[in-house]
Amino acid sequence: MRHHAVFDYAEEEGADGLTIQSSQGQVLGRDGHIRLQIQQAAVLVGGQAVTCIDGSIQLPSLK
């Protein structure tokens, strides 16, 4: 998500409860809207979604 840097800054500044609403995809004809909110040091993501692909990713251990 391209707005994650805003939330990093907001968390450092103590912006609990800050909400950002954004949209993207208009050029592709898939007008999507998303709502991000900082709440108790967590970033909550909200909005409607359509599952286009389902699966899992296994990352290697960092040890």
Distance bins in CASP14 RR format, pairs under 12 A and 6 or more apart:
PFRMAT RR
TARGET T0000
AUTHOR 0000-0000-0000
RMODE 2
METHOD distances of the structure
MODEL  1
1 7 0 0 0 0 1 0 0 0 0 0 0
1 8 0 0 0 0 0 1 0 0 0 0 0
1 20 0 0 0 0 0 1 0 0 0 0 0
1 22 0 0 0 0 1 0 0 0 0 0 0
1 24 0 0 0 0 1 0 0 0 0 0 0
1 34 1 0 0 1 0 0 0 0 0 0 0
1 35 0 0 0 0 0 1 0 0 0 0 0
1 36 1 0 0 1 0 0 0 0 0 0 0
1 43 0 0 0 0 1 0 0 0 0 0 0
1 45 1 0 0 1 0 0 0 0 0 0 0
1 46 0 0 0 0 0 1 0 0 0 0 0
2 20 0 0 0 0 0 1 0 0 0 0 0
2 22 0 0 0 0 1 0 0 0 0 0 0
2 23 0 0 0 0 0 1 0 0 0 0 0
2 24 1 0 0 1 0 0 0 0 0 0 0
2 25 0 0 0 0 0 1 0 0 0 0 0
2 34 0 0 0 0 0 1 0 0 0 0 0
2 36 0 0 0 0 0 1 0 0 0 0 0
3 9 0 0 0 0 0 1 0 0 0 0 0
3 10 0 0 0 0 0 1 0 0 0 0 0
3 18 0 0 0 0 0 1 0 0 0 0 0
3 19 0 0 0 0 0 1 0 0 0 0 0
3 20 1 0 1 0 0 0 0 0 0 0 0
3 21 0 0 0 0 1 0 0 0 0 0 0
3 22 1 0 1 0 0 0 0 0 0 0 0
3 23 0 0 0 0 0 1 0 0 0 0 0
3 24 0 0 0 0 1 0 0 0 0 0 0
3 34 0 0 0 0 1 0 0 0 0 0 0
3 35 0 0 0 0 0 1 0 0 0 0 0
3 36 1 0 0 1 0 0 0 0 0 0 0
3 37 0 0 0 0 0 1 0 0 0 0 0
3 38 0 0 0 0 0 1 0 0 0 0 0
3 43 0 0 0 0 1 0 0 0 0 0 0
3 45 0 0 0 0 0 1 0 0 0 0 0
4 10 0 0 0 0 0 1 0 0 0 0 0
4 11 0 0 0 0 0 1 0 0 0 0 0
4 20 0 0 0 0 0 1 0 0 0 0 0
4 22 0 0 0 0 0 1 0 0 0 0 0
4 34 0 0 0 0 0 1 0 0 0 0 0
4 36 0 0 0 0 1 0 0 0 0 0 0
4 38 0 0 0 0 0 1 0 0 0 0 0
4 43 1 0 0 1 0 0 0 0 0 0 0
4 45 0 0 0 0 0 1 0 0 0 0 0
5 11 0 0 0 0 0 1 0 0 0 0 0
5 12 0 0 0 0 0 1 0 0 0 0 0
5 20 0 0 0 0 0 1 0 0 0 0 0
5 36 0 0 0 0 0 1 0 0 0 0 0
5 43 0 0 0 0 0 1 0 0 0 0 0
6 12 0 0 0 0 0 1 0 0 0 0 0
6 13 0 0 0 0 0 1 0 0 0 0 0
6 15 0 0 0 0 1 0 0 0 0 0 0
6 18 0 0 0 0 1 0 0 0 0 0 0
6 19 0 0 0 0 0 1 0 0 0 0 0
6 20 1 0 0 1 0 0 0 0 0 0 0
6 22 0 0 0 0 1 0 0 0 0 0 0
6 36 0 0 0 0 1 0 0 0 0 0 0
6 37 0 0 0 0 0 1 0 0 0 0 0
6 38 0 0 0 0 1 0 0 0 0 0 0
6 43 0 0 0 0 0 1 0 0 0 0 0
7 13 0 0 0 0 0 1 0 0 0 0 0
7 14 0 0 0 0 0 1 0 0 0 0 0
7 15 0 0 0 0 1 0 0 0 0 0 0
7 16 0 0 0 0 0 1 0 0 0 0 0
7 17 0 0 0 0 0 1 0 0 0 0 0
7 18 1 0 0 1 0 0 0 0 0 0 0
7 19 0 0 0 0 0 1 0 0 0 0 0
7 20 1 0 0 1 0 0 0 0 0 0 0
7 22 0 0 0 0 0 1 0 0 0 0 0
7 36 1 0 0 1 0 0 0 0 0 0 0
7 37 0 0 0 0 1 0 0 0 0 0 0
7 38 1 0 0 1 0 0 0 0 0 0 0
7 39 0 0 0 0 0 1 0 0 0 0 0
7 41 0 0 0 0 0 1 0 0 0 0 0
7 42 0 0 0 0 0 1 0 0 0 0 0
7 43 1 0 1 0 0 0 0 0 0 0 0
7 44 0 0 0 0 0 1 0 0 0 0 0
7 45 0 0 0 0 0 1 0 0 0 0 0
8 14 0 0 0 0 0 1 0 0 0 0 0
8 15 0 0 0 0 0 1 0 0 0 0 0
8 18 0 0 0 0 0 1 0 0 0 0 0
8 36 0 0 0 0 0 1 0 0 0 0 0
8 38 0 0 0 0 0 1 0 0 0 0 0
8 41 0 0 0 0 0 1 0 0 0 0 0
8 43 0 0 0 0 1 0 0 0 0 0 0
9 15 0 0 0 0 1 0 0 0 0 0 0
9 18 0 0 0 0 1 0 0 0 0 0 0
9 20 0 0 0 0 0 1 0 0 0 0 0
9 38 0 0 0 0 0 1 0 0 0 0 0
10 16 0 0 0 0 1 0 0 0 0 0 0
10 17 0 0 0 0 1 0 0 0 0 0 0
10 18 1 0 1 0 0 0 0 0 0 0 0
10 19 0 0 0 0 0 1 0 0 0 0 0
10 20 0 0 0 0 1 0 0 0 0 0 0
10 36 0 0 0 0 1 0 0 0 0 0 0
10 37 0 0 0 0 0 1 0 0 0 0 0
10 38 1 0 1 0 0 0 0 0 0 0 0
10 39 0 0 0 0 0 1 0 0 0 0 0
10 41 0 0 0 0 0 1 0 0 0 0 0
10 43 0 0 0 0 1 0 0 0 0 0 0
11 17 0 0 0 0 0 1 0 0 0 0 0
11 18 0 0 0 0 1 0 0 0 0 0 0
11 36 0 0 0 0 0 1 0 0 0 0 0
11 37 0 0 0 0 0 1 0 0 0 0 0
11 38 1 0 0 1 0 0 0 0 0 0 0
11 39 0 0 0 0 0 1 0 0 0 0 0
11 40 0 0 0 0 0 1 0 0 0 0 0
11 41 1 0 0 1 0 0 0 0 0 0 0
11 42 0 0 0 0 1 0 0 0 0 0 0
11 43 0 0 0 0 1 0 0 0 0 0 0
12 18 0 0 0 0 0 1 0 0 0 0 0
12 38 0 0 0 0 0 1 0 0 0 0 0
12 41 0 0 0 0 0 1 0 0 0 0 0
13 38 0 0 0 0 1 0 0 0 0 0 0
14 38 0 0 0 0 1 0 0 0 0 0 0
14 39 0 0 0 0 0 1 0 0 0 0 0
14 40 0 0 0 0 0 1 0 0 0 0 0
14 41 0 0 0 0 1 0 0 0 0 0 0
15 36 0 0 0 0 0 1 0 0 0 0 0
15 37 0 0 0 0 0 1 0 0 0 0 0
15 38 1 0 1 0 0 0 0 0 0 0 0
15 39 0 0 0 0 0 1 0 0 0 0 0
15 40 0 0 0 0 0 1 0 0 0 0 0
15 41 0 0 0 0 0 1 0 0 0 0 0
15 43 0 0 0 0 0 1 0 0 0 0 0
16 37 0 0 0 0 1 0 0 0 0 0 0
16 38 1 0 1 0 0 0 0 0 0 0 0
16 39 1 0 0 1 0 0 0 0 0 0 0
16 40 1 0 0 1 0 0 0 0 0 0 0
16 41 1 0 0 1 0 0 0 0 0 0 0
16 42 0 0 0 0 1 0 0 0 0 0 0
16 43 0 0 0 0 0 1 0 0 0 0 0
16 44 0 0 0 0 0 1 0 0 0 0 0
17 35 0 0 0 0 0 1 0 0 0 0 0
17 36 0 0 0 0 0 1 0 0 0 0 0
17 37 1 0 1 0 0 0 0 0 0 0 0
17 38 1 0 1 0 0 0 0 0 0 0 0
17 39 1 0 1 0 0 0 0 0 0 0 0
17 40 0 0 0 0 1 0 0 0 0 0 0
17 41 0 0 0 0 0 1 0 0 0 0 0
17 42 0 0 0 0 0 1 0 0 0 0 0
17 43 0 0 0 0 0 1 0 0 0 0 0
17 44 0 0 0 0 1 0 0 0 0 0 0
18 35 0 0 0 0 0 1 0 0 0 0 0
18 36 0 0 0 0 1 0 0 0 0 0 0
18 37 1 0 0 1 0 0 0 0 0 0 0
18 38 1 0 1 0 0 0 0 0 0 0 0
18 39 0 0 0 0 1 0 0 0 0 0 0
18 43 0 0 0 0 1 0 0 0 0 0 0
18 44 0 0 0 0 0 1 0 0 0 0 0
19 34 0 0 0 0 0 1 0 0 0 0 0
19 35 1 0 0 1 0 0 0 0 0 0 0
19 36 1 0 0 1 0 0 0 0 0 0 0
19 37 1 0 1 0 0 0 0 0 0 0 0
19 38 1 0 0 1 0 0 0 0 0 0 0
19 39 0 0 0 0 1 0 0 0 0 0 0
19 43 0 0 0 0 0 1 0 0 0 0 0
19 44 0 0 0 0 1 0 0 0 0 0 0
19 45 0 0 0 0 0 1 0 0 0 0 0
19 46 0 0 0 0 0 1 0 0 0 0 0
20 33 0 0 0 0 0 1 0 0 0 0 0
20 34 0 0 0 0 1 0 0 0 0 0 0
20 35 1 0 0 1 0 0 0 0 0 0 0
20 36 1 0 1 0 0 0 0 0 0 0 0
20 37 1 0 0 1 0 0 0 0 0 0 0
20 38 0 0 0 0 1 0 0 0 0 0 0
20 43 0 0 0 0 1 0 0 0 0 0 0
20 44 0 0 0 0 0 1 0 0 0 0 0
20 45 0 0 0 0 0 1 0 0 0 0 0
20 46 0 0 0 0 0 1 0 0 0 0 0
21 32 0 0 0 0 0 1 0 0 0 0 0
21 33 1 0 0 1 0 0 0 0 0 0 0
21 34 1 0 0 1 0 0 0 0 0 0 0
21 35 1 0 1 0 0 0 0 0 0 0 0
21 36 1 0 0 1 0 0 0 0 0 0 0
21 37 0 0 0 0 1 0 0 0 0 0 0
21 45 0 0 0 0 0 1 0 0 0 0 0
21 46 0 0 0 0 1 0 0 0 0 0 0
21 47 0 0 0 0 1 0 0 0 0 0 0
22 31 0 0 0 0 0 1 0 0 0 0 0
22 32 0 0 0 0 1 0 0 0 0 0 0
22 33 1 0 0 1 0 0 0 0 0 0 0
22 34 1 0 1 0 0 0 0 0 0 0 0
22 35 0 0 0 0 1 0 0 0 0 0 0
22 36 1 0 0 1 0 0 0 0 0 0 0
22 37 0 0 0 0 0 1 0 0 0 0 0
22 45 0 0 0 0 0 1 0 0 0 0 0
22 46 0 0 0 0 0 1 0 0 0 0 0
22 47 0 0 0 0 0 1 0 0 0 0 0
23 29 0 0 0 0 0 1 0 0 0 0 0
23 30 0 0 0 0 0 1 0 0 0 0 0
23 31 1 0 0 1 0 0 0 0 0 0 0
23 32 1 0 1 0 0 0 0 0 0 0 0
23 33 1 0 1 0 0 0 0 0 0 0 0
23 34 1 0 0 1 0 0 0 0 0 0 0
23 35 0 0 0 0 0 1 0 0 0 0 0
23 47 0 0 0 0 0 1 0 0 0 0 0
24 30 0 0 0 0 1 0 0 0 0 0 0
24 31 0 0 0 0 1 0 0 0 0 0 0
24 32 1 0 0 1 0 0 0 0 0 0 0
24 33 0 0 0 0 1 0 0 0 0 0 0
24 34 1 0 0 1 0 0 0 0 0 0 0
25 31 1 0 0 1 0 0 0 0 0 0 0
25 32 1 0 1 0 0 0 0 0 0 0 0
25 33 0 0 0 0 1 0 0 0 0 0 0
25 34 0 0 0 0 0 1 0 0 0 0 0
26 32 1 0 0 1 0 0 0 0 0 0 0
26 33 0 0 0 0 0 1 0 0 0 0 0
30 48 0 0 0 0 0 1 0 0 0 0 0
30 49 0 0 0 0 0 1 0 0 0 0 0
30 50 0 0 0 0 1 0 0 0 0 0 0
30 52 0 0 0 0 1 0 0 0 0 0 0
31 48 0 0 0 0 0 1 0 0 0 0 0
32 46 0 0 0 0 0 1 0 0 0 0 0
32 47 0 0 0 0 1 0 0 0 0 0 0
32 48 0 0 0 0 1 0 0 0 0 0 0
32 49 0 0 0 0 1 0 0 0 0 0 0
32 50 0 0 0 0 1 0 0 0 0 0 0
33 45 0 0 0 0 0 1 0 0 0 0 0
33 46 0 0 0 0 1 0 0 0 0 0 0
33 47 1 0 0 1 0 0 0 0 0 0 0
33 48 1 0 0 1 0 0 0 0 0 0 0
33 49 0 0 0 0 0 1 0 0 0 0 0
34 43 0 0 0 0 0 1 0 0 0 0 0
34 44 0 0 0 0 0 1 0 0 0 0 0
34 45 1 0 0 1 0 0 0 0 0 0 0
34 46 1 0 0 1 0 0 0 0 0 0 0
34 47 1 0 1 0 0 0 0 0 0 0 0
34 48 0 0 0 0 1 0 0 0 0 0 0
34 49 0 0 0 0 1 0 0 0 0 0 0
35 43 0 0 0 0 0 1 0 0 0 0 0
35 44 0 0 0 0 1 0 0 0 0 0 0
35 45 1 0 0 1 0 0 0 0 0 0 0
35 46 1 0 1 0 0 0 0 0 0 0 0
35 47 1 0 1 0 0 0 0 0 0 0 0
35 48 0 0 0 0 0 1 0 0 0 0 0
35 49 0 0 0 0 0 1 0 0 0 0 0
36 42 0 0 0 0 0 1 0 0 0 0 0
36 43 1 0 0 1 0 0 0 0 0 0 0
36 44 1 0 0 1 0 0 0 0 0 0 0
36 45 1 0 1 0 0 0 0 0 0 0 0
36 46 1 0 0 1 0 0 0 0 0 0 0
36 47 0 0 0 0 1 0 0 0 0 0 0
37 43 1 0 0 1 0 0 0 0 0 0 0
37 44 1 0 1 0 0 0 0 0 0 0 0
37 45 0 0 0 0 1 0 0 0 0 0 0
37 46 1 0 0 1 0 0 0 0 0 0 0
37 47 0 0 0 0 0 1 0 0 0 0 0
38 44 1 0 0 1 0 0 0 0 0 0 0
38 45 0 0 0 0 0 1 0 0 0 0 0
39 45 0 0 0 0 0 1 0 0 0 0 0
39 46 0 0 0 0 0 1 0 0 0 0 0
END
